[in-house]
Amino acid sequence: MDISETEQLFRTGDSSPEAIRKRLIAARECAGLKQQELAKAVGIGKTTYNSQEVKGAPAIKVVRHLYKAHRIDFNYIYHGDFAQLPIDVQSRLAEALAAGAQSKDRS
């Protein structure tokens, strides 16, 4: 995958709620967590976290947890910037984003 394809997959520069939602879901999946598990780790209810994911509007404490525990920083979540992420994290996020795009294509 070349850089322009990667930027398209990560929706670099797109700060719409839909883009943030997709990146947040991919981040959670990359971390190997279900919604309930992430909510518990952050100290919020599953319903609260689900609402943030659906709206593409994560709370700062969610983004902080993803960074501290899983090396996924806010630049990725909010803007799709991936260059600063460790290569292993970039790869797992790309896989999760691609899988999400494929599952949408099938539905």
N, C-alpha and C positions, 0 to 999 in steps of 0.2 A: 504494500500500500504506500503510495507516495504522499508527500506532505499535504497536497490539496485534497486528496481523498480523506486523509486523517482529519483535516480541519472540517470537512463536510460532515464526517461521522460524528465528531465531537461538537458540531454546530458552533465552532469558534466565533466569538463575537455576538452570538445570538443570546440576548438576555431576556427573552420572552418567557412567561411562565411555563409554556409547553416545553421549551428547551431545557429550562431548569428542572422541570419535573422528570424528564427523561434522564438527565444527568444524575439527579438525585437517586432515582431508582437504580441506575447502573452502579452508582457508588455503593449503595446498600448491598446490591448483589455481589459486587466485587469484594466487599468486606465479608461476604458469606453470611449475612444476617437476614432474618425475616423481620417484618415490620415490628412485631412484638419485642424481639430481641434488641433492636436498635432503640426503640422507645424506652425499654427498661434500662439500657446502658446510659441513656441520656437523662433519665429520671422524669419521663413524661408518660402519659397514657398512650396506648396504641391508637385510640381514636384521634387523639391530638396529633400524633405523628402522621397518621394516615391522611388527615386533613391537610397537613403541610405538604405531603407528597403529592396529593391530588391537585392542590392549588399551585404547585411549583413555587412555594414560598416557605422554605425551611427556616426555622428559628436559628439564631446565631449559635445556641448551644448544640444544636444538631450538627451544624457545619464545623464547629470547634471539635466535637467528638470525632467526626470523620477525619479531621486533620491529625489530632493528637494520637488517636488509636490506630488509624489506617493509612496515614500519609496522603490523604486526599484533601487538597486545600480548597479554599473558597474561590480562587481564580478559576478552577475547573467548574465548580458547582454553578457559579453565577455567570461566567463568561465563556466557558468551554476551553479556556487556556490550558493546554496540557504540557507544554514544553518544560515547565518547572517540576513536573511530577517524576518520580523515579520510574525508570524504564519498565520495571516489573508491574508497577501500578498502572502505567499507561497501557500496557498490553492487556491486563485484566479488564480495565475499563473499556477498551476497544472491543474486546470479546463480548462484554455485557451489552454495550450499545448496539453492536451488530446483531446480537441475538434478539434484542428488543425490536429492532427494525424488521428482522425476519419474521418474528411472531406477529407483528402488525400487518405485514404483507399477506400472511396466511389467513388473517381473520376477515 
